[in-house]
């Protein structure tokens, strides 16, 4: 899928499924959002929540000058309904934020899917002040146990899919290296394996809805939900490896 088609798919996906990532993360045994929030600086200054979605980070950062930015009208409407403001609709490649004005940028689950990634990373660099913080949460490819990998194979087989077609796969386990090559100093790069509770057919259906699969037909999605509903049971867990990378922009000569 080329970039233009991907961007259209991504916009339609989030407009029709507002809050999907937040709802999926409610099934996780411990909050990935809280893990990300702990990487942000002390509660002072301005935090730009990049591709904020339904803005679940807002409630974890009550004492900062927070601004949520997203390109999806549907996601922003959901965030507004929940009272999570201020919000701005904008593309991640053209942030309506003054240069060197943000103390931190929070990027939760967005860097593997935002395009073109070099422009997005360039905007993050532009808006961060010297010594500012980028805290990013991304899905990891590594970290699964053998049973965990087999469980994911079962899920993807039900969907008749080999993988999710992330446009920026290097922004997953390779995010730290990507940021270093883009002019950041990486402070930390940590992986943690969470557990997604799949105890009911409704939880399985939410998982199916929460995956980026642009070629998944409605009939195939329904069939996968039926097949995986029989697999769901009390105590069923699906391993979810995530990576948290914390970095800061490095000033280049002449800047």
C-alpha positions as CSV (number, residue, x, y, z in Angstrom):
1,X,0.0,0.0,0.0
2,X,1.5,3.4,-1.0
3,X,1.7,6.3,1.4
4,X,-1.4,8.1,0.0
5,X,-3.6,5.0,0.4
6,X,-2.2,4.3,3.8
7,X,-3.0,7.8,5.1
8,X,-6.5,7.6,3.8
9,X,-6.9,4.2,5.5
10,X,-5.5,5.4,8.7
11,X,-7.8,8.5,8.8
12,X,-10.9,6.5,8.1
13,X,-9.9,3.8,10.6
14,X,-9.6,6.3,13.5
15,X,-12.6,8.4,12.4
16,X,-14.8,5.2,12.6
17,X,-13.2,3.7,15.7
18,X,-12.5,6.6,18.0
19,X,-10.8,5.6,21.2
20,X,-10.0,2.1,19.9
21,X,-6.5,2.0,21.3
22,X,-7.6,3.2,24.7
23,X,-10.4,0.7,24.9
24,X,-8.0,-2.1,23.9
25,X,-5.5,-1.1,26.5
26,X,-8.2,-1.3,29.2
27,X,-7.8,-5.1,28.7
28,X,-4.1,-5.0,29.6
29,X,-3.0,-6.2,33.0
30,X,-1.1,-2.9,33.8
31,X,-1.5,0.4,32.1
32,X,1.0,1.1,29.2
33,X,-0.1,4.7,29.5
34,X,1.1,5.0,33.1
35,X,4.4,3.4,32.1
36,X,4.8,6.0,29.4
37,X,3.8,8.9,31.7
38,X,6.5,7.9,34.2
39,X,9.1,8.7,31.5
40,X,8.0,12.3,31.2
41,X,9.7,15.1,33.1
42,X,8.4,16.6,36.4
43,X,4.9,18.1,36.1
44,X,5.9,21.5,34.8
45,X,6.2,23.0,31.3
46,X,4.4,22.2,28.0
47,X,3.7,18.7,26.8
48,X,2.6,18.0,23.2
49,X,0.7,14.8,22.9
50,X,1.4,13.7,19.4
51,X,-1.4,11.8,17.6
52,X,-3.2,11.8,20.9
53,X,-6.3,9.9,19.8
54,X,-8.9,10.0,22.5
55,X,-6.2,11.6,24.8
56,X,-5.9,9.0,27.5
57,X,-2.6,10.6,28.6
58,X,-4.4,13.8,29.5
59,X,-5.7,12.4,32.8
60,X,-2.2,11.2,33.7
61,X,-0.7,14.6,33.2
62,X,-3.1,16.9,35.1
63,X,-0.5,19.5,36.2
64,X,1.3,20.3,32.9
65,X,0.4,22.6,30.1
66,X,-0.8,19.8,27.9
67,X,-2.0,20.1,24.3
68,X,-3.4,17.1,22.3
69,X,-2.8,17.1,18.6
70,X,-4.4,14.6,16.2
71,X,-5.5,14.5,12.5
72,X,-8.6,12.5,13.2
73,X,-11.8,14.5,13.8
74,X,-13.4,11.3,15.2
75,X,-10.7,10.8,17.8
76,X,-10.7,14.5,18.8
77,X,-14.5,14.5,19.2
78,X,-14.2,11.5,21.5
79,X,-11.4,13.3,23.5
80,X,-13.6,16.4,23.8
81,X,-16.6,14.3,24.9
82,X,-14.4,13.0,27.7
83,X,-13.4,16.6,28.7
84,X,-9.8,16.2,27.7
85,X,-8.7,19.5,26.4
86,X,-7.1,21.6,24.8
87,X,-7.1,19.9,21.5
88,X,-5.9,20.8,18.0
89,X,-6.6,19.1,14.7
90,X,-3.4,19.0,12.7
91,X,-1.1,16.7,10.8
92,X,1.9,15.3,12.6
93,X,4.1,16.7,9.8
94,X,3.0,20.3,10.4
95,X,2.5,20.8,14.2
96,X,0.9,24.2,15.1
97,X,3.4,24.7,17.9
98,X,6.2,27.3,18.1
99,X,9.7,26.1,17.6
100,X,11.7,25.2,20.8
101,X,8.6,25.8,22.9
102,X,7.7,22.3,24.2
103,X,9.3,20.7,27.2
104,X,8.2,17.3,26.1
105,X,6.5,15.4,23.3
106,X,4.6,12.3,24.1
107,X,4.2,9.8,21.2
108,X,2.0,6.9,22.3
109,X,1.7,4.0,19.7
110,X,1.9,6.4,16.7
111,X,5.4,6.5,15.3
112,X,5.2,3.1,13.4
113,X,2.1,4.4,11.5
114,X,2.7,8.1,10.9
115,X,4.0,9.1,7.5
116,X,6.3,10.3,6.2
117,X,8.3,9.5,9.3
118,X,11.3,11.7,8.7
119,X,9.0,14.7,8.5
120,X,7.3,13.7,11.7
121,X,10.6,13.2,13.5
122,X,11.8,16.6,12.2
123,X,8.7,18.3,13.6
124,X,9.3,16.7,17.0
125,X,12.9,18.1,16.9
126,X,11.6,21.5,15.9
127,X,9.1,22.0,18.7
128,X,11.2,20.6,21.5
129,X,13.3,23.0,23.5
130,X,17.0,22.2,24.0
131,X,17.1,19.4,26.6
132,X,13.5,18.6,26.1
133,X,12.1,15.1,26.2
134,X,10.6,12.8,23.6
135,X,8.9,9.8,25.3
136,X,7.6,7.2,22.8
137,X,5.7,4.0,23.3
138,X,5.7,1.6,20.3
139,X,4.7,-2.1,19.7
140,X,7.8,-4.4,19.9
141,X,8.4,-7.3,17.7
142,X,10.7,-9.1,20.2
143,X,10.0,-10.4,23.7
144,X,7.4,-13.0,23.0
145,X,7.7,-16.4,24.7
146,X,7.2,-19.5,22.6
147,X,3.6,-19.9,23.9
148,X,3.1,-16.2,23.3
149,X,4.3,-16.4,19.7
150,X,2.0,-19.4,19.1
151,X,-1.0,-17.5,20.5
152,X,-0.3,-14.6,18.0
153,X,0.0,-17.1,15.2
154,X,-3.4,-18.4,16.1
155,X,-4.9,-14.9,16.0
156,X,-3.3,-13.9,12.7
157,X,-4.3,-17.3,11.2
158,X,-7.9,-16.6,12.1
159,X,-7.5,-13.3,10.3
160,X,-5.8,-14.9,7.3
161,X,-3.0,-12.3,7.7
162,X,0.8,-12.7,8.0
163,X,1.4,-9.4,9.8
164,X,0.1,-5.9,10.2
165,X,1.5,-3.7,7.3
166,X,3.2,-1.0,9.4
167,X,4.6,1.6,7.1
168,X,7.5,2.3,9.5
169,X,8.5,-1.2,10.9
170,X,11.9,0.3,11.8
171,X,10.1,2.5,14.4
172,X,9.4,-0.5,16.5
173,X,12.4,-2.4,18.0
174,X,14.7,-0.2,15.9
175,X,13.3,3.1,17.2
176,X,16.3,4.0,19.4
177,X,18.7,3.6,16.4
178,X,16.3,5.5,14.2
179,X,16.2,8.4,16.6
180,X,20.0,8.4,17.0
181,X,20.5,8.6,13.3
182,X,18.0,11.5,13.2
183,X,19.8,13.7,15.7
184,X,18.6,12.5,19.1
185,X,20.4,11.3,22.2
186,X,18.7,8.3,23.6
187,X,18.4,8.3,27.3
188,X,16.7,5.0,27.7
189,X,15.3,2.1,25.6
190,X,13.2,-0.4,27.6
191,X,11.0,-3.3,26.6
192,X,8.1,-4.7,28.7
193,X,5.8,-7.5,28.0
194,X,2.2,-6.8,29.0
195,X,-0.7,-9.2,29.1
196,X,-3.9,-8.6,27.2
197,X,-6.9,-10.3,28.8
198,X,-9.0,-12.2,26.2
199,X,-11.6,-13.7,28.5
200,X,-14.8,-13.0,26.6
201,X,-15.9,-12.9,22.9
202,X,-16.3,-9.1,23.3
203,X,-12.6,-8.8,24.2
204,X,-11.6,-10.9,21.2
205,X,-13.8,-8.8,18.9
206,X,-12.1,-5.6,20.3
207,X,-8.7,-7.2,19.5
208,X,-9.7,-7.8,15.9
209,X,-11.0,-4.3,15.5
210,X,-7.8,-2.9,17.1
211,X,-5.4,-4.3,14.5
212,X,-4.3,-2.3,11.4
213,X,-5.3,-4.6,8.6
214,X,-6.4,-2.5,5.6
215,X,-7.2,-5.5,3.4
216,X,-9.3,-7.3,6.0
217,X,-12.9,-7.7,4.6
218,X,-15.9,-7.4,6.9
219,X,-16.8,-11.1,6.3
220,X,-13.3,-12.2,7.2
221,X,-13.3,-10.0,10.3
222,X,-16.7,-11.6,11.4
223,X,-15.3,-15.1,10.7
224,X,-12.2,-14.4,12.8
225,X,-14.2,-13.1,15.7
226,X,-16.3,-16.2,15.6
227,X,-13.3,-18.5,15.5
228,X,-11.5,-16.7,18.3
229,X,-14.6,-16.4,20.5
230,X,-14.3,-20.2,21.1
231,X,-10.7,-19.6,22.2
232,X,-11.5,-16.9,24.7
233,X,-11.9,-18.1,28.3
234,X,-11.3,-16.9,31.9
235,X,-7.6,-16.6,32.4
236,X,-6.8,-16.3,28.7
237,X,-3.9,-13.9,28.1
238,X,-2.2,-12.7,25.0
239,X,1.4,-11.3,25.4
240,X,1.8,-7.7,24.3
241,X,5.4,-6.6,24.0
242,X,5.9,-2.8,24.0
243,X,9.0,-0.6,23.9
244,X,9.4,2.7,25.7
245,X,12.1,5.0,24.3
246,X,13.1,8.3,25.9
247,X,15.3,10.7,24.0
248,X,16.3,14.3,23.6
249,X,17.3,16.4,20.5
250,X,21.0,17.1,20.1
251,X,22.0,20.6,19.0
252,X,24.0,20.6,15.8
253,X,26.7,23.1,15.1
254,X,25.3,26.5,14.2
255,X,21.9,25.9,16.0
